[in-house]
Amino acid sequence: MFSRNKLISGFLKTALLGLFLTAVISTKANAMTVVIDPGHGGGGTTGPGAIYPPYMEKSLNLAVASQLKAELEGAGIKTYMTRTSDDQAPSLDARAAYAQSVNADLLVSIHFNSSGDHTRNGSEVWTSMYSSYYTTGYSVGKNILSQLSSLGFASKGVKTKLGNSGDYYGLLRYGVACGVPSIIVEHCYIDNEIDRAILDAKGAAGIGHADAMGIISYVNSVGGAGASLPKTNPVKLTEGATSDGNTAGAAVNPTVKANSGSKGATSSGTGFPKDAAGNIIYTDPSGNTGTFTPEQWNKLLGNWAYTGKPEEHIRKVPLGDLKQMAGI
């Protein structure tokens, strides 16, 4: 027969075991969740992002994201991706909504950069300017940039940018509107000889590993993979007209480079002649001439829209390269 003390002790052990199991189950259910967004995407030659042979940004983004996902999962972090093939092209609002649907603590968008004159280099991270979203984005971005710097890339810092309807970049606007801290990682300039040498040497696996180490370092600083970030109120997405007449809240066309943000790209009509059908007539520096439809031209302008003078940069590009970028 059990004594009263042994019976009480047994009850206490059972109760403590129950509390422990509840805590473990709760921790697993609320484990850190990261959504990785391989930027751009689309069937065939559409939605390529930056192109500089042999690299096409949409494919490079996916390769880096796949490596990153594998390493985060290996560290016990619940991880999802917004797309898993080059042919998929979810809109920016759909990417953010997906992160919200899986109760993500963080949305990380993977990108690579390019510039019209090929003189820019380095890594940078863009995050929301709003309170806790900035705090989280800055902390994660700083850790990632530290790892990318160790590969040899120059760190250009964690940045924010104001647009007419809040955050300048569409993914960040939609992310915070869904209550998900979001960042855009521009790893390097694939058209710059300094950055390309590092990229060629490290490959997508090396870049993905650096991202993983940066995110894991951040996760460990806030309690590890079993922790979850405190949720904050979403930032209301304000629809409104930008200075060029486009709706700022609308999703950016996924075929347009991510850092063109909410600013639409349209032909000014001043730099290049048009034929009778309204197609743009382009002559490259070597004298090669070809035509582009207005839709194809706007797609090309999107790749340099962030410079504010896209047509000046287009003038320097060989006709064959422009046709490849336009999907011709």
C-alpha positions as CSV (number, residue, x, y, z in Angstrom):
1,M,0.0,0.0,0.0
2,F,1.3,3.4,-0.9
3,S,1.8,5.9,1.8
4,R,0.2,9.3,1.6
5,N,3.6,11.0,1.0
6,K,4.3,8.6,-1.9
7,L,0.9,9.2,-3.4
8,I,1.4,12.9,-3.3
9,S,4.9,12.6,-4.7
10,G,3.4,10.5,-7.6
11,F,0.8,13.1,-8.3
12,L,3.4,15.8,-8.4
13,K,5.7,13.9,-10.8
14,T,2.7,13.2,-13.1
15,A,1.7,16.9,-13.0
16,L,5.2,18.1,-13.7
17,L,5.6,15.6,-16.5
18,G,2.3,16.9,-18.0
19,L,3.6,20.5,-17.8
20,F,6.9,19.5,-19.4
21,L,5.1,17.7,-22.3
22,T,2.8,20.7,-22.7
23,A,5.7,23.0,-22.9
24,V,7.5,20.9,-25.4
25,I,4.5,20.6,-27.6
26,S,3.8,24.3,-27.4
27,T,7.4,25.1,-28.3
28,K,7.3,22.8,-31.4
29,A,4.0,24.3,-32.4
30,N,5.4,27.8,-32.1
31,A,8.9,27.1,-33.4
32,M,10.6,29.8,-35.4
33,T,9.3,29.9,-39.0
34,V,11.1,31.5,-41.9
35,V,9.7,31.9,-45.4
36,I,12.3,32.2,-48.2
37,D,11.3,34.0,-51.3
38,P,13.4,33.3,-54.4
39,G,12.9,36.6,-56.3
40,H,11.5,36.8,-59.8
41,G,10.5,33.7,-61.7
42,G,8.4,32.8,-64.8
43,G,8.1,30.3,-67.6
44,G,10.8,30.1,-70.2
45,T,12.7,33.4,-70.5
46,T,10.1,35.5,-68.7
47,G,10.7,36.9,-65.2
48,P,14.5,36.5,-65.4
49,G,15.5,39.5,-63.2
50,A,19.1,40.5,-63.8
51,I,20.9,38.7,-66.7
52,Y,24.6,38.5,-67.2
53,P,25.7,35.3,-68.9
54,P,26.0,32.6,-67.6
55,Y,23.9,33.9,-64.7
56,M,20.1,34.5,-64.8
57,E,18.9,35.9,-61.6
58,K,15.7,33.9,-61.2
59,S,17.7,30.6,-61.4
60,L,20.5,31.9,-59.1
61,N,17.9,33.1,-56.6
62,L,16.3,29.6,-56.5
63,A,19.6,27.8,-56.1
64,V,20.6,30.0,-53.2
65,A,17.2,29.7,-51.6
66,S,17.3,25.9,-51.8
67,Q,20.7,25.7,-50.1
68,L,19.4,28.2,-47.4
69,K,16.3,26.1,-46.8
70,A,18.2,22.9,-46.3
71,E,20.6,24.5,-43.8
72,L,17.8,26.3,-41.8
73,E,15.8,23.0,-41.6
74,G,19.0,21.3,-40.4
75,A,19.2,23.8,-37.6
76,G,15.6,23.0,-36.5
77,I,14.0,26.1,-38.1
78,K,10.7,25.6,-39.8
79,T,11.2,26.8,-43.4
80,Y,9.0,27.3,-46.5
81,M,9.6,28.7,-50.0
82,T,7.3,30.9,-52.0
83,R,8.3,29.2,-55.2
84,T,10.2,25.9,-56.0
85,S,10.7,26.1,-59.7
86,D,11.9,28.7,-62.3
87,D,8.5,28.6,-64.0
88,Q,6.6,29.9,-61.0
89,A,5.9,33.6,-60.8
90,P,3.8,34.5,-57.7
91,S,2.9,38.2,-57.4
92,L,4.5,40.2,-54.6
93,D,1.3,40.3,-52.6
94,A,0.8,36.6,-53.0
95,R,4.3,36.0,-51.6
96,A,3.6,38.0,-48.5
97,A,0.2,36.4,-48.1
98,Y,1.8,33.0,-48.2
99,A,4.2,34.0,-45.4
100,Q,1.3,35.2,-43.4
101,S,-0.6,31.9,-44.0
102,V,2.1,29.8,-42.4
103,N,2.5,32.2,-39.5
104,A,6.0,33.2,-40.5
105,D,8.3,35.1,-38.1
106,L,10.4,36.3,-41.0
107,L,10.2,36.7,-44.8
108,V,13.6,36.7,-46.6
109,S,13.6,37.6,-50.3
110,I,16.7,36.5,-52.2
111,H,18.0,38.7,-55.0
112,F,21.1,39.7,-57.0
113,N,21.9,43.1,-58.4
114,S,23.2,44.6,-61.7
115,S,23.9,48.1,-62.9
116,G,23.9,49.7,-66.3
117,D,27.5,50.7,-66.3
118,H,28.8,47.6,-64.4
119,T,30.7,49.7,-61.9
120,R,28.7,49.0,-58.7
121,N,29.6,46.2,-56.3
122,G,28.7,45.0,-52.8
123,S,25.9,43.5,-50.7
124,E,23.0,45.3,-49.2
125,V,19.8,44.5,-47.3
126,W,16.5,46.5,-47.5
127,T,14.0,46.4,-44.7
128,S,10.9,48.2,-43.6
129,M,11.2,51.6,-41.9
130,Y,8.4,50.8,-39.4
131,S,9.3,50.4,-35.7
132,S,9.6,46.7,-34.7
133,Y,9.7,45.6,-38.4
134,Y,12.8,47.8,-38.8
135,T,14.3,46.4,-35.6
136,T,13.9,42.8,-36.7
137,G,15.0,43.5,-40.3
138,Y,18.0,45.5,-39.3
139,S,19.2,42.7,-36.9
140,V,18.7,39.9,-39.4
141,G,20.2,42.0,-42.2
142,K,23.3,42.9,-40.1
143,N,24.0,39.3,-39.4
144,I,23.6,38.2,-43.0
145,L,25.9,41.1,-44.2
146,S,28.5,40.0,-41.7
147,Q,28.6,36.6,-43.3
148,L,28.6,37.9,-46.8
149,S,31.5,40.2,-45.9
150,S,33.4,37.2,-44.7
151,L,33.2,35.9,-48.3
152,G,34.8,39.1,-49.6
153,F,31.7,41.1,-50.6
154,A,31.7,44.8,-49.6
155,S,28.9,45.5,-47.2
156,K,26.7,48.5,-48.2
157,G,24.6,48.2,-45.1
158,V,21.0,47.7,-44.1
159,K,18.8,50.3,-45.7
160,T,15.2,51.6,-45.8
161,K,13.6,53.8,-48.5
162,L,10.4,55.9,-48.3
163,G,7.8,55.6,-51.1
164,N,4.5,57.4,-51.7
165,S,2.6,54.8,-49.8
166,G,5.0,53.7,-47.1
167,D,7.9,51.5,-47.8
168,Y,9.3,52.0,-51.3
169,Y,9.7,48.3,-52.2
170,G,6.5,46.3,-52.9
171,L,7.5,43.1,-51.0
172,L,8.2,45.1,-47.9
173,R,4.9,47.0,-48.1
174,Y,3.0,43.8,-48.5
175,G,5.0,42.0,-45.8
176,V,4.4,44.5,-43.0
177,A,0.7,44.8,-44.2
178,C,0.5,41.0,-43.4
179,G,2.3,41.5,-40.1
180,V,5.4,39.7,-41.2
181,P,8.9,41.2,-40.7
182,S,10.5,41.2,-44.2
183,I,13.8,41.9,-45.8
184,I,15.3,41.9,-49.4
185,V,18.9,40.6,-49.7
186,E,20.8,41.9,-52.7
187,H,23.8,39.7,-52.5
188,C,26.1,41.2,-55.1
189,Y,26.3,42.7,-58.6
190,I,26.5,39.8,-61.0
191,D,27.8,42.1,-63.8
192,N,30.7,43.5,-61.7
193,E,34.1,41.8,-62.1
194,I,34.9,42.1,-58.4
195,D,31.6,40.6,-57.2
196,R,31.6,38.0,-60.0
197,A,35.0,36.6,-59.0
198,I,33.6,35.9,-55.5
199,L,30.4,34.5,-56.8
200,D,32.2,32.2,-59.3
201,A,34.4,31.0,-56.5
202,K,31.8,30.5,-53.8
203,G,28.8,29.5,-56.0
204,A,25.2,29.4,-55.0
205,A,25.9,26.9,-52.2
206,G,28.4,29.2,-50.6
207,I,26.1,32.2,-50.8
208,G,23.2,30.2,-49.3
209,H,25.5,29.0,-46.5
210,A,26.4,32.5,-45.6
211,D,22.7,33.5,-45.5
212,A,22.0,30.5,-43.3
213,M,24.7,31.3,-40.9
214,G,23.5,34.9,-40.6
215,I,19.9,33.9,-40.0
216,I,20.8,31.2,-37.5
217,S,23.0,33.6,-35.6
218,Y,20.0,36.0,-35.4
219,V,17.7,33.2,-34.3
220,N,20.1,32.1,-31.6
221,S,20.2,35.6,-30.3
222,V,16.4,35.7,-29.8
223,G,16.0,32.3,-28.1
224,G,16.9,29.7,-30.7
225,A,14.8,27.6,-33.1
226,G,12.2,26.8,-30.5
227,A,11.4,30.5,-30.0
228,S,9.0,32.6,-31.9
229,L,9.1,36.4,-32.4
230,P,6.5,38.5,-30.7
231,K,3.8,39.5,-33.3
232,T,3.2,43.1,-33.9
233,N,0.3,45.0,-35.5
234,P,0.4,45.0,-39.3
235,V,1.1,48.3,-41.0
236,K,-1.9,49.4,-43.0
237,L,-1.2,49.3,-46.7
238,T,-2.3,52.7,-48.1
239,E,-3.3,52.6,-51.8
240,G,-2.4,55.8,-53.6
241,A,-1.1,57.4,-56.7
242,T,2.6,57.9,-57.1
243,S,4.1,60.7,-59.0
244,D,4.1,58.8,-62.3
245,G,0.4,58.0,-62.0
246,N,0.7,54.3,-61.0
247,T,-1.1,52.7,-58.1
248,A,1.6,52.3,-55.4
249,G,-0.3,49.5,-53.7
250,A,-0.5,47.3,-56.8
251,A,1.8,44.3,-57.0
252,V,5.0,44.9,-59.0
253,N,5.1,42.9,-62.2
254,P,7.3,39.9,-61.3
255,T,9.2,40.4,-64.6
256,V,10.5,43.7,-63.3
257,K,13.6,43.8,-61.2
258,A,12.8,43.9,-57.5
259,N,14.6,47.1,-56.7
260,S,12.5,49.0,-59.2
261,G,10.0,49.0,-56.3
262,S,6.6,50.6,-56.8
263,K,7.7,52.9,-59.5
264,G,6.4,51.9,-62.9
265,A,8.7,52.1,-65.9
266,T,7.4,53.6,-69.1
267,S,9.1,54.8,-72.2
268,S,9.7,58.5,-72.2
269,G,9.4,58.7,-75.9
270,T,12.3,61.2,-76.0
271,G,15.4,59.0,-76.3
272,F,14.5,56.6,-79.0
273,P,12.5,56.8,-82.3
274,K,9.3,54.8,-83.0
275,D,8.1,53.1,-86.1
276,A,4.6,53.5,-87.6
277,A,3.2,50.8,-85.3
278,G,4.6,52.5,-82.2
279,N,7.4,50.0,-81.6
280,I,10.7,51.4,-80.2
281,I,13.6,51.4,-82.7
282,Y,16.9,50.7,-80.9
283,T,20.4,51.0,-82.2
284,D,23.2,49.7,-80.0
285,P,26.7,51.2,-79.7
286,S,27.9,48.9,-82.5
287,G,25.2,50.1,-84.9
288,N,23.0,47.0,-84.7
289,T,19.3,48.0,-85.0
290,G,16.2,46.2,-83.8
291,T,12.6,47.0,-82.6
292,F,10.8,46.3,-79.4
293,T,7.1,46.5,-78.6
294,P,6.1,49.0,-75.9
295,E,5.5,46.0,-73.6
296,Q,9.0,44.6,-74.2
297,W,10.5,48.0,-73.8
298,N,8.8,48.6,-70.4
299,K,10.1,45.3,-69.3
300,L,13.6,46.3,-70.2
301,L,13.2,49.7,-68.5
302,G,12.2,47.9,-65.3
303,N,15.7,46.5,-64.9
304,W,17.2,49.9,-64.5
305,A,14.2,51.9,-63.1
306,Y,15.9,52.2,-59.7
307,T,18.6,54.4,-61.3
308,G,16.1,57.0,-62.3
309,K,17.6,57.2,-65.9
310,P,17.0,53.7,-67.3
311,E,17.2,54.7,-71.0
312,E,20.7,56.1,-70.5
313,H,21.9,52.7,-69.3
314,I,20.0,50.8,-72.0
315,R,22.0,52.8,-74.6
316,K,25.2,50.9,-73.6
317,V,23.8,47.4,-73.9
318,P,24.3,45.3,-77.1
319,L,21.2,44.5,-79.0
320,G,21.5,40.8,-78.5
321,D,21.6,41.1,-74.8
322,L,18.6,43.3,-74.8
323,K,16.6,40.8,-76.8
324,Q,17.6,38.1,-74.4
325,M,16.4,40.2,-71.5
326,A,13.1,41.0,-73.3
327,G,12.5,37.3,-74.0
328,I,12.8,37.7,-77.8
